[in-house]
Amino acid sequence: MWVFFKQWRQVFLCCVFLFFVLLPEVSLASFGITPPYVRNTSLTRNTTYEQQILLVRGDPSVPLKALVTVDAPEIASWIEIVEGPSIALPRGEQKVSMTVRVRVPSDAEFKDYNGVIRIKTVPDDNAVAAGAVNISLGAQVEINLSVIDRKIEDFRIRKVSLADLNAGHKVAWLFFPGKIRFGMLLENTGNVDVAPSEVAFKIYDFNGNLLLEETSHIGRITKVAPYATEEIMAELPTRLPAGNYFVRFSILNGEEVKHGGELNMTIVPYGSLQLAGFGFMGLSFIHKLSLLIPLFATVILILYAIYSARRRRAKAL
């Protein structure tokens, strides 16, 4: 009986050793990915979509590399691993990013596509420390894509910014307004190039009680490619003098207000900042006409003079 007890005691002590010593080693050697998929259900032809995958390992004390293979025969030519098929996992780096780029060709069928991306870790340069056990770990990224015959124009505003600006100024009878530079970090959530259809400001006194001016952007706003996030700029004219103001803004996509909010705005005396204001585009309609009508009249007179001179020369011949 005593011998039997001693044998079970040894087994128990071995189990305890395995649990408290070896189990942490297995845990530290863990490897995973986030998110575990590449998913987009609103792709169109001739679009490019990118998604970042984080490669995460529990023990970054040993340099490794991740070998990446794409198993998606129907769409293998669409998919590119930006970092290449072998991604270094340096010592000390617990998280390393991998970018999957999908390029949809112009002749893609409108349907669903699936596949997997397999990732396997191996020693860097096949070098394993003496006495160490090499455990090869891996993960799998599911690919779920849909190509649709429908354009989606949509976006999300991540952040806005508003810089100080010079007040407008007069040159002769012309008034050139101040230029409001309104920055927007726009994420295109649709599948075609997109930009806000309108950026509108309501400008109040500093306390926000009295509406002083309403203005909208003029000129072109740069469009953002599908699934990309970029900083873009809207330029709005203001004829208000130097001072501090309270602004309520709206960013529209067609008739829908996609984003709105409140900001403080500072206009400084003209020339205080080394920033160019509006040129001809910022002039009022009447001031534009006051320049264009004399210009057109002069051109017409010159053309008429040339025509008359040619007629006289023809009669003389």
GUKE-473179 format. One record per residue (C-alpha): residue in one letter; x, y, z. Coordinates in steps of 0.25 Angstrom, whole numbers, padded with zeros to 4 digits, always signed. Example, Ala and Ser with C-alpha at 12.3 -4.5 7.8 and 13.67 -1.06 7.14 Angstrom:
REM GUKE-473179
a+0049-0018+0031 s+0055-0004+0029 
END
This chain:
REM GUKE-473179
m+0000+0000+0000 w+0011+0009+0004 v+0018+0006-0010 f+0005+0009-0017 f+0004+0023-0010 k+0018+0027-0013 q+0016+0024-0028 w+0003+0033-0028 r+0011+0043-0021 q+0022+0044-0031 v+0011+0044-0042 f+0004+0056-0035 l+0017+0064-0033 c+0020+0062-0048 c+0007+0067-0052 v+0009+0079-0043 f+0023+0081-0050 l+0017+0081-0064 f+0005+0090-0060 f+0014+0101-0053 v+0027+0100-0062 l+0024+0095-0075 l+0010+0101-0077 p+0015+0115-0076 e+0025+0112-0087 v+0014+0107-0096 s+0006+0119-0094 l+0018+0129-0096 a+0020+0122-0110 s+0006+0125-0114 f+0003+0132-0128 g-0010+0138-0133 i-0015+0149-0143 t-0025+0160-0142 p-0035+0161-0149 p-0035+0147-0154 y-0042+0150-0167 v-0041+0159-0180 r-0055+0163-0182 n-0062+0173-0192 t-0076+0171-0197 s-0077+0184-0206 l-0065+0183-0216 t-0067+0188-0230 r-0059+0185-0242 n-0045+0193-0243 t-0045+0196-0228 t-0034+0193-0219 y-0036+0189-0204 e-0026+0188-0193 q-0027+0182-0179 q-0017+0181-0168 i-0015+0168-0160 l-0007+0168-0147 l+0002+0156-0145 v+0003+0155-0130 r+0012+0145-0122 g+0013+0142-0107 d+0028+0141-0106 p+0036+0151-0115 s+0050+0147-0109 v+0053+0139-0121 p+0054+0145-0136 l+0045+0138-0145 k+0038+0139-0159 a+0024+0137-0164 l+0022+0130-0177 v+0010+0134-0184 t+0002+0126-0194 v-0011+0129-0201 d-0021+0118-0204 a-0031+0124-0212 p-0030+0119-0227 e-0041+0127-0232 i-0036+0140-0227 a-0021+0137-0225 s-0017+0148-0235 w-0025+0158-0228 i-0018+0157-0215 e-0004+0163-0211 i+0003+0162-0198 v+0009+0176-0198 e+0021+0172-0188 g+0024+0159-0197 p+0022+0144-0195 s+0032+0144-0183 i+0030+0154-0172 a+0041+0157-0161 l+0036+0155-0147 p+0048+0162-0140 r+0053+0160-0125 g+0045+0169-0116 e+0034+0171-0125 q+0021+0165-0120 k+0012+0171-0131 v+0015+0172-0146 s+0006+0177-0157 m+0003+0170-0170 t-0005+0177-0181 v-0014+0169-0190 r-0017+0177-0203 v-0028+0173-0212 r-0029+0178-0227 v-0042+0175-0234 p-0040+0173-0249 s-0049+0180-0259 d-0055+0167-0263 a-0058+0161-0250 e-0072+0154-0248 f-0082+0160-0239 k-0082+0149-0228 d-0076+0144-0215 y-0062+0139-0214 n-0055+0132-0203 g-0042+0126-0199 v-0031+0126-0188 i-0018+0132-0185 r-0009+0122-0177 i+0002+0127-0168 k+0013+0119-0162 t+0024+0123-0153 v+0038+0118-0154 p+0052+0121-0148 d+0059+0133-0155 d+0070+0128-0164 n+0067+0114-0159 a+0075+0117-0147 v+0070+0111-0134 a+0078+0113-0121 a+0085+0101-0116 g+0076+0092-0107 a+0064+0100-0111 v+0052+0093-0116 n+0046+0099-0129 i+0031+0099-0128 s+0025+0104-0142 l+0012+0111-0140 g+0002+0116-0150 a-0012+0123-0152 q-0022+0124-0163 v-0028+0137-0169 e-0042+0135-0175 i-0045+0142-0189 n-0059+0147-0191 l-0061+0156-0203 s-0073+0161-0211 v-0073+0168-0224 i-0086+0176-0227 d-0092+0183-0238 r-0095+0196-0230 k-0088+0209-0227 i-0088+0213-0212 e-0084+0227-0209 d-0082+0228-0194 f-0072+0233-0184 r-0069+0235-0169 i-0062+0248-0163 r-0051+0243-0153 k-0046+0257-0149 v-0047+0272-0153 s-0038+0284-0151 l-0039+0299-0153 a-0027+0308-0154 d-0026+0323-0152 l-0028+0332-0164 n-0025+0346-0169 a-0037+0355-0171 g-0041+0359-0185 h-0036+0372-0191 k-0039+0382-0202 v-0032+0385-0215 a-0038+0397-0222 w-0053+0394-0222 l-0051+0379-0221 f-0052+0371-0207 f-0044+0358-0206 p-0050+0350-0195 g-0043+0343-0184 k-0040+0328-0187 i-0045+0318-0176 r-0037+0305-0177 f-0045+0294-0171 g-0038+0281-0170 m-0045+0267-0170 l-0040+0253-0168 l-0049+0245-0177 e-0051+0230-0178 n-0057+0226-0190 t-0067+0214-0186 g-0073+0213-0200 n-0067+0207-0213 v-0065+0219-0222 d-0057+0232-0220 v-0064+0241-0211 a-0063+0255-0205 p-0073+0264-0197 s-0084+0270-0207 e-0084+0282-0198 v-0077+0288-0185 a-0086+0299-0179 f-0082+0309-0168 k-0092+0317-0159 i-0083+0327-0152 y-0088+0334-0139 d-0082+0344-0130 f-0073+0338-0119 n-0084+0335-0110 g-0092+0328-0121 n-0104+0336-0120 l-0104+0345-0132 l-0103+0339-0146 l-0093+0348-0154 e-0091+0340-0167 e-0094+0327-0174 t-0084+0322-0184 s-0081+0309-0192 h-0068+0304-0198 i-0064+0308-0212 g-0055+0301-0222 r-0052+0286-0222 i-0050+0277-0210 t-0041+0265-0213 k-0047+0252-0214 v-0043+0240-0206 a-0041+0226-0212 p-0050+0215-0208 y-0047+0209-0194 a-0036+0219-0192 t-0035+0230-0181 e-0028+0243-0184 e-0027+0257-0179 i-0035+0267-0189 m-0038+0282-0189 a-0050+0290-0191 e-0048+0305-0194 l-0059+0315-0190 p-0059+0330-0192 t-0063+0340-0181 r-0065+0355-0181 l-0064+0356-0166 p-0054+0365-0159 a-0043+0361-0150 g-0048+0355-0137 n-0052+0342-0130 y-0065+0335-0134 f-0073+0323-0131 v-0076+0313-0143 r-0086+0302-0145 f-0082+0294-0157 s-0089+0283-0166 i-0082+0273-0175 l-0092+0267-0186 n-0092+0255-0195 g-0103+0259-0205 e-0115+0263-0196 e-0110+0255-0184 v-0102+0262-0173 k-0091+0252-0170 h-0084+0260-0159 g-0087+0273-0151 g-0081+0280-0139 e-0077+0293-0133 l-0063+0300-0133 n-0057+0313-0129 m-0051+0322-0141 t-0040+0333-0140 i-0039+0343-0151 v-0026+0352-0150 p-0023+0365-0157 y-0020+0364-0172 g-0005+0361-0174 s-0003+0355-0160 l-0001+0341-0165 q+0007+0337-0177 l-0004+0330-0184 a-0010+0333-0197 g-0025+0337-0197 f-0035+0336-0208 g-0032+0341-0222 f-0043+0343-0233 m-0051+0331-0229 g-0054+0338-0216 l-0060+0350-0221 s-0074+0353-0221 f-0083+0351-0233 i-0084+0366-0236 h-0069+0368-0234 k-0066+0357-0244 l-0075+0364-0254 s-0068+0377-0252 l-0055+0371-0257 l-0061+0361-0267 i-0070+0371-0275 p-0059+0381-0278 l-0050+0370-0282 f-0060+0364-0291 a-0063+0377-0297 t-0048+0380-0300 v-0047+0366-0306 i-0059+0369-0315 l-0054+0383-0319 i-0040+0377-0323 l-0047+0366-0331 y-0056+0376-0338 a-0044+0385-0341 i-0036+0373-0347 y-0049+0369-0355 s-0051+0384-0360 a-0036+0385-0364 r-0037+0372-0372 r-0049+0377-0379 r-0043+0390-0383 r-0031+0383-0388 a-0039+0373-0397 k-0047+0385-0403 a-0034+0392-0406 l-0029+0380-0414 
END
